[in-house]
Amino acid sequence: SLIAPVFARNLSRPLRALADHTEVIARGEYSRHLELDRRDEIGQLAAAFNRMSDGLAERDRVRDLLDKNVSPEVAAQLMRDGGALGGEEREITVLFVDLRSFTRLSQAMPPRDVLLLLNRFFDRMSGIVEIYHGVVDKYIGDAIMALFGAPVGHGDDADRAVAAALAMQAALAQLNREFAAEGRPPLAIGIGINTARVVAGNMGSHRRLNYSVIATGERSRPAPDAHAYPGTITLES
């Protein structure tokens, strides 16, 4: 009877610490480790908890890196299908925006300034794509290729692409005002928009893939509603 309370406390305290640590993990605080100086089964369980925390932290770092390299929608698609190669046919709207006379402009600037300028341009334009629920498919030199309708369709993707293009023109005017205040040359852009049937999915090899689209042989056709934008639209700013 004298030993039993001591034994119970010796067992209940680490178990309570383990239970409390599960709440820490549930809150996403993976950097906090459970410190139990024990060599018995409870100590082994605490070490397993710490390894699990490290694994969850690494998973979040990978997911964060994935979200920075592809859009959240594409990241979710990759997580769902496990990165399997293949795709599906669907009607989407593709938007291209690129800088005009960028080669001449870049030749007159130091490489570091060129990169800073491009990153500011990409950041401003990519943000607009996301506002209108588009997906940045890739950066091609000084151009952005954005998808509206893949991997997730919204029913009014052509409208969203056109609205994004108009917003890009307004954003460029603001960006050029900022450049003028900094003594930098202004930028000019061209925007092309096309609605067509494509094959959308994971393309590449089993070791390296990219979610993208490839146009099919079928010509663009109007969507059932009156607000669709079949064919191609070009804008200059």
C-alpha positions as CSV (number, residue, x, y, z in Angstrom):
1,S,0.0,0.0,0.0
2,L,2.9,2.4,0.6
3,I,4.6,1.5,-2.7
4,A,1.5,1.6,-4.9
5,P,1.0,5.4,-4.7
6,V,4.6,6.1,-5.6
7,F,4.4,3.6,-8.5
8,A,1.2,5.2,-9.7
9,R,2.6,8.7,-9.7
10,N,5.8,7.4,-11.4
11,L,3.5,6.0,-14.2
12,S,0.8,8.7,-14.4
13,R,3.1,11.7,-14.7
14,P,4.9,10.7,-17.9
15,L,1.5,9.4,-19.3
16,R,0.0,12.8,-18.6
17,A,3.0,14.4,-20.3
18,L,2.4,12.2,-23.4
19,A,-1.2,13.1,-23.4
20,D,-0.4,16.8,-23.2
21,H,2.1,16.5,-26.0
22,T,-0.5,15.1,-28.3
23,E,-2.3,18.5,-28.0
24,V,0.9,20.2,-28.9
25,I,1.2,18.1,-32.0
26,A,-2.5,18.7,-32.9
27,R,-1.8,22.5,-32.8
28,G,1.0,22.0,-35.4
29,E,3.9,22.9,-33.0
30,Y,6.2,20.3,-34.4
31,S,9.4,21.9,-33.2
32,R,8.6,21.2,-29.5
33,H,10.0,17.9,-28.3
34,L,8.9,15.8,-25.4
35,E,11.7,15.4,-22.9
36,L,11.4,12.3,-20.7
37,D,14.6,11.0,-19.2
38,R,13.5,7.4,-19.1
39,R,14.9,4.2,-20.7
40,D,11.8,2.1,-20.3
41,E,8.8,1.6,-22.7
42,I,7.5,5.1,-21.9
43,G,10.8,6.6,-22.8
44,Q,10.7,4.7,-26.1
45,L,7.2,6.0,-26.7
46,A,8.3,9.6,-26.0
47,A,11.2,9.2,-28.5
48,A,8.7,7.9,-31.1
49,F,6.5,11.0,-30.5
50,N,9.6,13.2,-31.2
51,R,10.4,11.3,-34.4
52,M,6.8,11.7,-35.5
53,S,7.0,15.5,-34.8
54,D,10.1,15.7,-36.9
55,G,8.4,13.8,-39.7
56,L,5.3,16.0,-39.6
57,A,7.6,19.1,-39.7
58,E,9.4,17.8,-42.7
59,R,6.1,17.0,-44.4
60,D,5.0,20.6,-43.9
61,R,8.2,22.0,-45.2
62,V,7.8,19.8,-48.4
63,R,4.2,20.9,-48.8
64,D,5.2,24.6,-48.3
65,L,7.9,24.2,-50.9
66,L,5.5,22.5,-53.3
67,D,2.9,25.3,-52.8
68,K,5.7,27.9,-53.7
69,N,6.7,26.0,-56.9
70,V,3.1,25.2,-58.1
71,S,-0.3,26.7,-57.3
72,P,-2.2,25.3,-54.3
73,E,-4.8,23.8,-56.7
74,V,-2.1,21.9,-58.6
75,A,-0.5,20.8,-55.4
76,A,-3.8,19.4,-54.2
77,Q,-4.3,17.6,-57.5
78,L,-0.8,16.1,-57.2
79,M,-1.6,15.0,-53.7
80,R,-4.9,13.4,-54.8
81,D,-3.6,11.4,-57.8
82,G,-0.2,10.7,-56.3
83,G,1.7,12.2,-59.2
84,A,0.5,9.7,-61.8
85,L,1.1,10.5,-65.4
86,G,-2.0,11.1,-67.5
87,G,-4.8,13.7,-68.0
88,E,-8.3,14.5,-69.1
89,E,-9.9,16.4,-71.9
90,R,-11.7,19.6,-70.8
91,E,-12.4,23.1,-72.1
92,I,-10.4,25.8,-70.5
93,T,-9.1,29.4,-71.1
94,V,-5.4,30.0,-71.3
95,L,-3.9,33.4,-70.7
96,F,-0.4,34.5,-71.8
97,V,1.2,37.8,-70.6
98,D,4.7,38.8,-71.6
99,L,6.9,41.9,-71.5
100,R,7.4,43.8,-74.7
101,S,11.0,44.6,-75.9
102,F,12.4,42.8,-72.8
103,T,15.5,41.7,-74.6
104,R,16.5,45.3,-75.4
105,L,15.6,46.3,-71.8
106,S,17.6,43.5,-70.2
107,Q,20.7,44.2,-72.2
108,A,20.9,47.7,-70.7
109,M,20.6,46.5,-67.1
110,P,22.8,44.5,-64.7
111,P,21.7,40.9,-64.4
112,R,20.7,41.4,-60.7
113,D,18.5,44.3,-61.6
114,V,16.9,42.3,-64.4
115,L,16.0,39.5,-61.9
116,L,14.6,42.0,-59.4
117,L,12.5,43.6,-62.1
118,L,11.2,40.3,-63.4
119,N,10.3,39.1,-59.9
120,R,8.3,42.3,-59.1
121,F,6.5,41.9,-62.4
122,F,5.8,38.2,-61.9
123,D,4.6,38.8,-58.3
124,R,2.2,41.5,-59.3
125,M,0.7,39.6,-62.3
126,S,0.6,36.2,-60.5
127,G,-1.3,37.7,-57.6
128,I,-4.0,38.9,-60.1
129,V,-4.2,35.4,-61.6
130,E,-4.8,34.0,-58.1
131,I,-7.5,36.6,-57.3
132,Y,-9.5,35.5,-60.3
133,H,-9.0,31.8,-59.4
134,G,-6.6,31.1,-62.2
135,V,-3.5,28.9,-62.0
136,V,0.0,29.9,-63.0
137,D,1.1,27.0,-65.1
138,K,4.7,28.2,-65.7
139,Y,7.0,31.2,-66.2
140,I,8.6,31.2,-69.7
141,G,11.4,33.7,-69.7
142,D,9.6,37.0,-69.3
143,A,6.1,35.5,-69.8
144,I,3.5,33.9,-67.6
145,M,1.2,31.1,-68.8
146,A,-2.0,30.9,-66.7
147,L,-4.9,28.5,-66.8
148,F,-8.5,29.2,-66.0
149,G,-10.6,26.1,-65.7
150,A,-7.9,23.5,-64.8
151,P,-7.4,21.7,-62.6
152,V,-10.6,23.2,-61.1
153,G,-13.4,24.6,-63.3
154,H,-15.7,27.4,-62.2
155,G,-18.2,27.7,-65.1
156,D,-17.2,31.2,-66.0
157,D,-13.4,30.7,-66.5
158,A,-13.3,32.8,-69.8
159,D,-14.9,35.7,-68.0
160,R,-12.3,35.4,-65.2
161,A,-9.4,35.3,-67.7
162,V,-10.6,38.5,-69.4
163,A,-11.2,40.2,-66.0
164,A,-7.7,39.2,-65.0
165,A,-6.2,40.7,-68.2
166,L,-7.9,44.0,-67.6
167,A,-6.7,44.0,-64.0
168,M,-3.2,43.3,-65.2
169,Q,-3.3,46.4,-67.4
170,A,-4.3,48.5,-64.4
171,A,-1.7,46.9,-62.2
172,L,1.0,47.6,-64.8
173,A,0.1,51.3,-64.8
174,Q,0.6,51.3,-61.0
175,L,3.8,49.4,-61.3
176,N,5.1,51.8,-63.9
177,R,4.3,54.7,-61.6
178,E,6.4,53.0,-58.9
179,F,9.3,52.5,-61.4
180,A,9.1,56.1,-62.5
181,A,9.5,57.2,-58.9
182,E,12.6,54.9,-58.7
183,G,14.1,56.2,-61.9
184,R,13.5,52.9,-63.7
185,P,12.2,52.6,-67.3
186,P,8.5,51.7,-67.8
187,L,7.3,48.2,-68.9
188,A,4.9,47.3,-71.7
189,I,3.0,44.0,-71.9
190,G,1.1,41.9,-74.4
191,I,-1.7,39.6,-73.3
192,G,-3.2,36.8,-75.3
193,I,-6.3,34.8,-74.3
194,N,-7.7,31.7,-75.9
195,T,-10.5,29.3,-75.0
196,A,-10.2,25.8,-76.4
197,R,-10.5,22.1,-75.5
198,V,-7.2,20.7,-74.2
199,V,-5.8,17.7,-72.5
200,A,-4.9,18.7,-68.9
201,G,-2.8,16.6,-66.5
202,N,0.6,15.5,-65.3
203,M,3.1,15.3,-68.2
204,G,6.8,14.4,-68.3
205,S,8.5,11.3,-66.9
206,H,8.0,9.2,-63.8
207,R,11.0,10.9,-62.2
208,R,10.0,14.5,-63.0
209,L,6.6,15.8,-64.1
210,N,4.7,19.0,-64.6
211,Y,0.9,19.7,-64.5
212,S,0.1,21.5,-67.8
213,V,-2.1,21.5,-70.8
214,I,-1.8,20.5,-74.5
215,A,-4.3,21.7,-77.1
216,T,-6.3,19.1,-79.0
217,G,-7.1,19.2,-82.7
218,E,-10.6,20.4,-81.9
219,R,-11.4,24.0,-82.6
220,S,-12.6,26.4,-80.0
221,R,-16.3,26.5,-79.6
222,P,-18.7,28.8,-77.6
223,A,-19.8,27.7,-74.2
224,P,-23.6,27.4,-73.5
225,D,-23.8,30.8,-71.8
226,A,-23.6,34.2,-73.5
227,H,-20.6,35.4,-71.5
228,A,-18.1,32.9,-73.0
229,Y,-15.1,34.2,-75.1
230,P,-14.4,31.6,-77.7
231,G,-11.4,32.0,-79.9
232,T,-8.5,34.4,-79.2
233,I,-8.3,37.8,-77.6
234,T,-5.1,40.0,-77.6
235,L,-4.5,43.1,-75.5
236,E,-1.6,45.5,-75.5
237,S,-0.6,47.8,-72.6
